[in-house]
Amino acid sequence: MKRAYQYRIYPTTKQEQALAQLLDVGRRLYNAALEHRLLCWKRYFHSVSYTDQAADLKRMRREDVELGQLNFSACQQVLRRLDKNYRAFLQGIRKRPRFKATDRFRSLEFRFGDGSGLTATRRLRVQNVGVIRVRWHRVLPEQAEIKDVVITRQANGKWFATFRISVPDVTPPVHHGPMVGLDVGLNHIVALSDGAKIKAPRLYRQAEERLTEVQQRYSLHRSRKQRRILTRLHSKVARQRKDFLHKLSRRLVDTYSLIVIESLNIKGMTHETKPGMSKSIHDAGWATLAKMLDYKAANAGSEIRRVDAPHTSQLCSACWCYVPKTLHIREHHCPSCGLVLDRDVNAARVILVRALGWDAAFGPRAEKHPALVG
C-alpha cells in the first residue's frame, strides 16, 4: 500500500536560497525539455519520448554547471513529470503543457537515499542544501519504507516535505455501521438519507470582502506586500476548507459502512451554471470531499459506491414518482403518495435506493415506513 505524509519543514535563510535555486534549475530543465519536444514535432514531425531526453541528461549536466547541482534522479523526475503531462495532452485529457514561470514550478522530487535522507536526529538531508528541521506532527507508520521525498514551496512561501511511503497491506476492519446516501449541496454541504444535514462553512464567502479589498489594492499598485497578503488570505481559506473536509470525511467513514454518493461532473457544472453559483461550488469542495472519502474508506473498512446523478432531486424516494421542482423549492411534496420531506434528504434517499433497491436500503415497504412518514 502506498501512502503520502506531508510535514512542514523550516530551512534557514541560506537553505531557502539553495532550495529556490534548485527549483529554478528544475524549472529551466522542464522548459528546455518542453521546447525540445515542440520543436522536434514542428520541424520534423518527430515525437520525442522520455527515454530520448533522459539519454541526453548526462551530457547536459556536464556542460551546465548549475544543472549539475541538482541531483540526477531529481532531474529524471522533472523529465518524467513533463512526459506524464505531455502524454495526457496527446490523449486529450488536458491542455498542452505550458512553459513554467518562476511561481508556477514549486516542487522537486528526490529518491530517498539518493539526494535525500534522514539523519539520526530525524532531520531531512537534501543534496547541496544541507540538513533541514522537520516538524513531525504525526509519526510515520511502523514498517514504513520511504520511497521518495517531494520538497514543495507553497504560494505563501512556506516549505513542506511529502514522504511517499510503502507500507504492508493490512486487512481493513469489518465495519458494522449503517448504510447512508449522501447528497451534496451549497447551503448544506451534505444531506444524509437518515435525515442529518451538515451546514457548509462557506469559507471563501466569509473572506470574500477582505479578499476583494486586497485584490483591488494589488491591482492598483502591484506591490509585493499586497501580493503576499493576498496569497496568505487565499492559503488560509484553502487550509480551513481542507481541515473541515478532513474532519467531515473521517466522521462519515467511521460512522457508516456504506456511503453512496452521486457521480458528478463538477467541472461541467461550474461551466454551465451562473458565475455566482460556480464560485459557491468551488467553495464547497465537493471533488476534494469525494477523494478524501475514497482513500479513508479503504482503511476504515467502509465502502464508497457511486450512482448516476440525473433526477435525484426530482424523484420521490417513497413511490418513485417524478416531481419536478426548481432550485428555490427546498421541500419535497409528492402529489402521489403525500410524502413531505426536505428536498436534499429526499435526494439522499433516492441515491441510496438507486444503489441498493428499496428493500435493501430501508427494508420491506410498510405504511409507517420512515420514508413515508418523513
C-alpha positions as semicolon CSV with decimal commas, in nm:
position;residue;x (nm);y (nm);z (nm)
1;M;0,000;0,000;0,000
2;K;0,132;0,342;-0,097
3;R;0,063;0,647;0,117
4;A;0,189;1,004;0,149
5;Y;0,265;1,202;0,465
6;Q;0,328;1,575;0,449
7;Y;0,526;1,773;0,707
8;R;0,625;2,136;0,747
9;I;0,999;2,199;0,715
10;Y;1,194;2,502;0,836
11;P;1,500;2,576;0,620
12;T;1,735;2,853;0,722
13;T;1,769;3,162;0,503
14;K;2,072;3,014;0,330
15;Q;1,896;2,682;0,278
16;E;1,588;2,862;0,140
17;Q;1,809;3,032;-0,118
18;A;1,965;2,697;-0,212
19;L;1,624;2,531;-0,245
20;A;1,493;2,822;-0,453
21;Q;1,794;2,790;-0,683
22;L;1,734;2,415;-0,727
23;L;1,370;2,486;-0,807
24;D;1,479;2,734;-1,072
25;V;1,719;2,480;-1,221
26;G;1,438;2,223;-1,235
27;R;1,209;2,479;-1,397
28;R;1,465;2,561;-1,667
29;L;1,515;2,190;-1,737
30;Y;1,137;2,142;-1,768
31;N;1,104;2,436;-2,007
32;A;1,403;2,326;-2,217
33;A;1,268;1,972;-2,246
34;L;0,925;2,103;-2,346
35;E;1,079;2,334;-2,608
36;H;1,276;2,039;-2,746
37;R;0,960;1,830;-2,783
38;L;0,764;2,109;-2,951
39;L;1,049;2,199;-3,188
40;C;1,108;1,839;-3,298
41;W;0,743;1,794;-3,377
42;K;0,706;2,131;-3,552
43;R;1,010;2,090;-3,779
44;Y;1,047;1,716;-3,828
45;F;0,713;1,566;-3,709
46;H;0,920;1,359;-3,468
47;S;0,777;1,271;-3,129
48;V;1,038;1,283;-2,852
49;S;1,000;1,037;-2,563
50;Y;1,124;1,044;-2,204
51;T;1,389;0,786;-2,293
52;D;1,531;1,012;-2,566
53;Q;1,562;1,309;-2,331
54;A;1,691;1,109;-2,033
55;A;1,969;0,962;-2,250
56;D;2,099;1,315;-2,312
57;L;2,083;1,415;-1,946
58;K;2,442;1,320;-1,853
59;R;2,586;1,533;-2,131
60;M;2,369;1,828;-2,033
61;R;2,481;1,803;-1,670
62;R;2,847;1,803;-1,775
63;E;2,800;2,115;-1,988
64;D;2,572;2,306;-1,747
65;V;2,730;2,358;-1,404
66;E;2,403;2,470;-1,242
67;L;2,216;2,167;-1,374
68;G;2,489;1,952;-1,222
69;Q;2,395;2,089;-0,878
70;L;2,053;1,922;-0,899
71;N;2,051;1,554;-0,809
72;F;2,047;1,323;-1,113
73;S;1,734;1,134;-1,002
74;A;1,559;1,468;-0,938
75;C;1,640;1,569;-1,297
76;Q;1,492;1,242;-1,417
77;Q;1,174;1,309;-1,218
78;V;1,140;1,652;-1,383
79;L;1,155;1,486;-1,725
80;R;0,906;1,220;-1,612
81;R;0,669;1,493;-1,495
82;L;0,682;1,656;-1,836
83;D;0,636;1,320;-2,008
84;K;0,327;1,247;-1,796
85;N;0,175;1,589;-1,875
86;Y;0,255;1,556;-2,245
87;R;0,101;1,210;-2,267
88;A;-0,214;1,340;-2,101
89;F;-0,223;1,616;-2,365
90;L;-0,188;1,365;-2,651
91;Q;-0,470;1,157;-2,503
92;G;-0,696;1,463;-2,483
93;I;-0,712;1,456;-2,102
94;R;-0,561;1,800;-2,051
95;K;-0,433;2,101;-2,240
96;R;-0,084;2,120;-2,386
97;P;0,182;2,168;-2,117
98;R;0,285;2,530;-2,073
99;F;0,624;2,680;-2,006
100;K;0,666;2,732;-1,633
101;A;0,718;3,075;-1,480
102;T;0,907;3,104;-1,151
103;D;0,592;3,094;-0,938
104;R;0,446;2,801;-1,136
105;F;0,717;2,545;-1,061
106;R;0,709;2,476;-0,688
107;S;0,819;2,118;-0,623
108;L;1,110;1,880;-0,672
109;E;1,107;1,504;-0,617
110;F;1,407;1,321;-0,472
111;R;1,455;0,949;-0,429
112;F;1,505;0,860;-0,066
113;G;1,867;0,760;-0,016
114;D;1,968;0,929;-0,343
115;G;1,964;1,305;-0,297
116;S;1,759;1,297;0,024
117;G;1,755;1,112;0,355
118;L;1,701;1,137;0,728
119;T;1,972;1,193;0,986
120;A;1,994;1,020;1,323
121;T;1,818;1,322;1,479
122;R;1,524;1,288;1,234
123;R;1,620;1,588;1,024
124;L;1,583;1,596;0,647
125;R;1,902;1,592;0,444
126;V;1,885;1,728;0,088
127;Q;2,181;1,716;-0,150
128;N;2,354;2,055;-0,196
129;V;2,115;2,213;0,058
130;G;2,200;2,066;0,395
131;V;2,013;1,933;0,696
132;I;1,665;2,084;0,743
133;R;1,450;2,082;1,054
134;V;1,119;1,895;1,021
135;R;0,809;1,938;1,234
136;W;0,695;1,580;1,297
137;H;0,332;1,650;1,390
138;R;0,250;1,280;1,343
139;V;0,456;0,963;1,343
140;L;0,520;0,767;1,025
141;P;0,358;0,419;1,033
142;E;0,562;0,127;1,160
143;Q;0,734;-0,083;0,892
144;A;0,704;0,213;0,653
145;E;0,957;0,219;0,371
146;I;1,020;0,571;0,243
147;K;1,040;0,574;-0,137
148;D;1,052;0,942;-0,236
149;V;1,060;1,287;-0,080
150;V;0,888;1,580;-0,254
151;I;1,005;1,927;-0,148
152;T;0,737;2,190;-0,210
153;R;0,731;2,567;-0,176
154;Q;0,375;2,684;-0,140
155;A;0,246;3,012;-0,276
156;N;0,266;3,170;0,070
157;G;0,639;3,095;0,089
158;K;0,615;2,805;0,337
159;W;0,809;2,485;0,269
160;F;0,681;2,129;0,304
161;A;0,823;1,780;0,261
162;T;0,596;1,499;0,144
163;F;0,721;1,148;0,222
164;R;0,587;0,885;-0,015
165;I;0,598;0,557;0,169
166;S;0,512;0,193;0,115
167;V;0,351;0,001;0,399
168;P;0,241;-0,366;0,413
169;D;-0,117;-0,428;0,306
170;V;-0,345;-0,460;0,607
171;T;-0,686;-0,622;0,601
172;P;-0,934;-0,344;0,686
173;P;-1,156;-0,400;0,990
174;V;-1,513;-0,520;0,946
175;H;-1,742;-0,216;0,961
176;H;-2,077;-0,272;1,132
177;G;-2,218;0,075;1,078
178;P;-2,539;0,156;0,888
179;M;-2,569;0,245;0,520
180;V;-2,629;0,601;0,403
181;G;-2,699;0,800;0,089
182;L;-2,525;1,133;0,059
183;D;-2,644;1,436;-0,140
184;V;-2,409;1,733;-0,175
185;G;-2,532;2,091;-0,179
186;L;-2,435;2,454;-0,132
187;N;-2,626;2,564;0,180
188;H;-2,567;2,226;0,341
189;I;-2,255;2,058;0,207
190;V;-2,409;1,713;0,264
191;A;-2,757;1,585;0,343
192;L;-2,782;1,226;0,461
193;S;-3,057;0,975;0,397
194;D;-3,107;0,935;0,773
195;G;-3,219;1,299;0,793
196;A;-2,897;1,463;0,914
197;K;-2,771;1,778;0,738
198;I;-2,429;1,936;0,773
199;K;-2,409;2,307;0,704
200;A;-2,149;2,426;0,455
201;P;-1,886;2,655;0,614
202;R;-1,875;2,885;0,305
203;L;-1,520;2,987;0,394
204;Y;-1,445;3,173;0,073
205;R;-1,769;3,371;0,102
206;Q;-1,676;3,473;0,455
207;A;-1,336;3,603;0,342
208;E;-1,457;3,742;0,009
209;E;-1,493;4,104;0,123
210;R;-1,138;4,113;0,259
211;L;-1,005;3,931;-0,049
212;T;-1,176;4,181;-0,282
213;E;-1,028;4,474;-0,091
214;V;-0,674;4,336;-0,108
215;Q;-0,717;4,234;-0,472
216;Q;-0,818;4,589;-0,564
217;R;-0,514;4,732;-0,386
218;Y;-0,287;4,485;-0,561
219;S;-0,443;4,568;-0,899
220;L;-0,372;4,937;-0,845
221;H;-0,020;4,925;-0,703
222;R;0,117;4,579;-0,792
223;S;0,324;4,584;-0,475
224;R;0,493;4,274;-0,334
225;K;0,341;4,344;0,006
226;Q;-0,017;4,333;-0,124
227;R;0,062;4,021;-0,323
228;R;0,194;3,845;-0,011
229;I;-0,117;3,947;0,184
230;L;-0,343;3,821;-0,094
231;T;-0,154;3,491;-0,114
232;R;-0,176;3,440;0,263
233;L;-0,551;3,502;0,263
234;H;-0,612;3,251;-0,016
235;S;-0,385;2,998;0,157
236;K;-0,573;3,041;0,484
237;V;-0,909;2,977;0,317
238;A;-0,768;2,667;0,145
239;R;-0,627;2,533;0,474
240;Q;-0,955;2,591;0,658
241;R;-1,153;2,416;0,385
242;K;-0,913;2,122;0,380
243;D;-0,930;2,089;0,759
244;F;-1,311;2,092;0,755
245;L;-1,332;1,831;0,478
246;H;-1,077;1,606;0,650
247;K;-1,283;1,603;0,971
248;L;-1,612;1,554;0,786
249;S;-1,485;1,266;0,571
250;R;-1,331;1,094;0,873
251;R;-1,658;1,120;1,064
252;L;-1,856;0,976;0,774
253;V;-1,632;0,674;0,708
254;D;-1,609;0,595;1,079
255;T;-1,989;0,607;1,119
256;Y;-2,120;0,436;0,803
257;S;-2,024;0,103;0,648
258;L;-2,156;0,201;0,303
259;I;-2,168;0,555;0,165
260;V;-2,346;0,610;-0,166
261;I;-2,269;0,934;-0,349
262;E;-2,353;1,086;-0,686
263;S;-2,113;1,064;-0,977
264;L;-2,098;1,436;-1,055
265;N;-1,926;1,615;-1,343
266;I;-1,820;1,909;-1,129
267;K;-1,609;2,070;-1,399
268;G;-1,905;2,070;-1,635
269;M;-2,136;2,205;-1,364
270;T;-1,911;2,505;-1,297
271;H;-1,912;2,592;-1,668
272;E;-2,287;2,556;-1,711
273;T;-2,409;2,739;-1,401
274;K;-2,416;3,109;-1,322
275;P;-2,085;3,273;-1,212
276;G;-2,203;3,318;-0,852
277;M;-2,312;2,955;-0,820
278;S;-1,988;2,837;-0,983
279;K;-1,792;3,017;-0,714
280;S;-2,001;2,851;-0,443
281;I;-1,943;2,506;-0,597
282;H;-1,567;2,560;-0,585
283;D;-1,600;2,690;-0,228
284;A;-1,784;2,375;-0,117
285;G;-1,505;2,143;-0,234
286;W;-1,722;1,851;-0,346
287;A;-1,446;1,688;-0,552
288;T;-1,200;1,707;-0,261
289;L;-1,455;1,552;-0,027
290;A;-1,512;1,262;-0,269
291;K;-1,137;1,195;-0,295
292;M;-1,098;1,200;0,084
293;L;-1,387;0,959;0,126
294;D;-1,232;0,720;-0,126
295;Y;-0,895;0,677;0,040
296;K;-1,016;0,696;0,400
297;A;-1,290;0,440;0,346
298;A;-1,036;0,182;0,230
299;N;-0,861;0,192;0,569
300;A;-1,177;0,220;0,779
301;G;-1,346;-0,086;0,629
302;S;-1,618;0,128;0,476
303;E;-1,729;0,119;0,111
304;I;-1,792;0,408;-0,129
305;R;-2,038;0,348;-0,411
306;R;-2,135;0,591;-0,687
307;V;-2,465;0,620;-0,875
308;D;-2,583;0,829;-1,170
309;A;-2,677;1,183;-1,075
310;P;-2,969;1,273;-1,310
311;H;-3,309;1,341;-1,148
312;T;-3,214;1,253;-0,791
313;S;-3,377;1,579;-0,677
314;Q;-3,687;1,528;-0,892
315;L;-3,786;1,175;-0,787
316;C;-3,987;1,079;-0,481
317;S;-3,793;0,845;-0,254
318;A;-4,113;0,671;-0,143
319;C;-4,309;0,599;-0,461
320;W;-4,052;0,690;-0,730
321;C;-4,294;0,944;-0,879
322;Y;-4,139;1,225;-1,086
323;V;-4,193;1,557;-0,903
324;P;-4,026;1,846;-1,091
325;K;-3,911;2,138;-0,881
326;T;-3,686;2,442;-0,927
327;L;-3,383;2,519;-0,713
328;H;-3,565;2,769;-0,490
329;I;-3,815;2,500;-0,377
330;R;-3,647;2,347;-0,074
331;E;-3,917;2,099;0,031
332;H;-4,036;1,789;-0,147
333;H;-4,416;1,742;-0,174
334;C;-4,525;1,428;-0,355
335;P;-4,878;1,455;-0,502
336;S;-4,893;1,076;-0,546
337;C;-4,807;0,935;-0,201
338;G;-4,821;1,252;0,008
339;L;-4,460;1,239;0,126
340;V;-4,339;1,573;0,265
341;L;-3,965;1,584;0,319
342;D;-3,667;1,815;0,295
343;R;-3,557;1,831;-0,068
344;D;-3,193;1,732;-0,002
345;V;-3,279;1,449;0,239
346;N;-3,523;1,312;-0,018
347;A;-3,247;1,325;-0,283
348;A;-3,010;1,141;-0,045
349;R;-3,269;0,866;-0,002
350;V;-3,316;0,842;-0,378
351;I;-2,939;0,800;-0,412
352;L;-2,938;0,518;-0,156
353;V;-3,236;0,341;-0,313
354;R;-3,086;0,379;-0,660
355;A;-2,772;0,196;-0,540
356;L;-2,935;-0,082;-0,336
357;G;-3,304;-0,104;-0,415
358;W;-3,582;-0,020;-0,171
359;D;-3,580;-0,334;0,043
360;A;-3,201;-0,334;0,088
361;A;-3,196;0,036;0,174
362;F;-3,498;0,070;0,405
363;G;-3,649;-0,275;0,448
364;P;-3,987;-0,402;0,323
365;R;-4,242;-0,134;0,239
366;A;-4,489;-0,053;0,517
367;E;-4,744;0,215;0,586
368;K;-4,536;0,359;0,871
369;H;-4,207;0,342;0,688
370;P;-3,977;0,634;0,789
371;A;-3,953;0,750;0,427
372;L;-4,333;0,777;0,407
373;V;-4,375;0,939;0,748
374;G;-4,086;1,185;0,680
